[in-house]
Amino acid sequence: MRKLQADIESNMKQEPVRVRALGGTEHLFWLLDRNRAIHFALVAEIDRVFEPSVWHAALLALQQRHPLLSTRIVADSDAVPAFFRDPDARIPLRVVESARASWQVETAREMNTPFDWSTAPLVRATLLQGDDGSTLILAAHHSVLDGMGGAYVMEDLLSALAGGSLMSLPLVQPLECLLRAQMATATVPGAIAPAPEPKVFRAASGARAEVAALALSAQLTRAVVERSRIERTTVHGALAAAVHEAGRRLSRVWRERPVRTVSPIDVRRTVGGMGQANGVYITQTVTVDDRARGAPFWDAAREIKGLLAPAQTHASVVQETKALDAFMSSNPSVEDAAGFLSHMLAFDLLLSNLGREPVASAYEGFALKALWGPIVSSGFADDQVVGVCTHGGVLRLTQASYTAMPGLLDEVSAVLSEAVAA
C-alpha cells in the first residue's frame, strides 16, 4: 500500500487543469449550495480497524480512479463554472480515536461545515475508530456526486482498503451530453405550477443540523417488502406513505395542508450504458399527498407509486433534462436558482432512497456491517430529509433537519408495523 501511494504521488506533480464545464444539474447544485449548503454524507460501518495511513492510501487510490474527486470549481468572467483538477489535492481525513460521540453527532458536524467549492477536493472523510470496528463518514459537494454515485464511490474505497487495485476510469460526462441526440427532438414540458406558498430558507448563519437514525428489524423489513409486493406498490411508495402518516400524527402543520415530497430518481438504468457512474445522474419529482390523517395506508402507497412511475421513463428523463438544460443555459444567478427551489419545488419532505444492497458486504479481511444515508439538506428551514438504504436485509432510515420533527423515525416504524399487520 505504501508503494502504491508513493507511485501515485510521483505521477501527480502536475499543474491544475480545466476538466470540463459543469452540466445542468451540477451547475444548479453549485448555485443552490452557494445559497445554503446542500452537501451530503454517507456513513459506512465496518468490523475492522485500520491505521489512518491505510485509509489515506485508499482515499488516494480512489482519487486516481475518479477524476472529479480531485477537482474544484472555477467560474470564469461570465460566471460560467467549470471543474478544474488539482492533482496534488488530497481527500482530507479527520480521525476520531476511541470515538465516544455517535456517528450521528459527527455527521451533524459534517453537515454544519460547508464546502469551499473553490478549493479541491470537493470530498472529505471522517473516521471514527472503535476497539473492534470503524465508521467512515464520507461527505461530498453535491455538484460532483449524487447519493448513488456516493455509494459506488464508497464501494470502491472499501475495495481499495481491502488491498484491491482500482483502475482509472474515464471522466464522467454530464447527463445532457449523454442525451443530446434524444433532446434534439424532445418536447419541453409545460411550465410547472408554483407551490401554494414558497418555502423559507433556514438562517444564513447559526442554524445547526440534527441527524437521527433508525434500523428496522430484519423481520419488519421482510414484511414491508412482501406486503408492498402483494399490495402492488413499491417499498418507496410504502415509505413515503409511512412518513406522511407519521408526520401528520406529529405535526399540526402537516395535518392542515397537503404534504409535498420530492423523490430523487436515479436515471442510470433508465438512460442505459452508464453502469455505476459516479457523477450526478438524477431527476427530481414532487408528489403531493392531500389525504387526511389515518387514511387507508396501502391506497396512499399505491397512489405514490403511480405518481412517480411516469417520471421514471426514458422519455420523461429526456424531457426534464432538456428543460433544465434550457434554464441553466440562461446562466441563472444564485437568487434565480433559490427562487426556483423555493417557489416551484417547495417540498416538505425529501425522501432519498439508495434501494436494496447498493454496496457489497464482503471484502478481503473485513465486512461492511451497515450503510446509512444519504444524509443531506435542501436549504429549507423546516424540511425533513429521510435517507433510506436496505443493506444486509435491514432497512435503515436517517433523518436530517435544521428544524427536526422529534420522534419522526420511531413513528414511521410504528406506522409500518401497523400497516403490515393490518
Secondary structure, 3 states (H helix, E strand, C coil): CHHHHHHHHHCCCCCCEEEEECCHHHHHHHHHHHHCCCCEEEEEEECCCCCHHHHHHHHHHHHHHCHHHHEEEEECCCCCEEEEECCCCCCCEEEECCCCCCHHHHHHHHHCCCCCCCCCCCEEEEEEECCCCEEEEEEECCCCCCHHHHHHHHHHHHHHHCCCCCCCCCCCCCHHHHCHHHHHHCCCCCCCCCCCCCCCECCCCCCCCEEEEEECCHHHHHHHHHHHHHCCCCHHHHHHHHHHHHHHHHCHHHHHCCEEEEEEEECHHHHCCCCCCCCCCEEEEEEEECCCCCCCHHHHHHHHHHHHHHHHCHHHHHHHHHHHHHHHCCCCCHHHHHHHHHHHHCCCEEEEEEEECCCCCEECCEEEEEEEEEECCCCECCCEEEEEEEECCEEEEEEEECCCCCCHHHHHHHHHHHHHHC
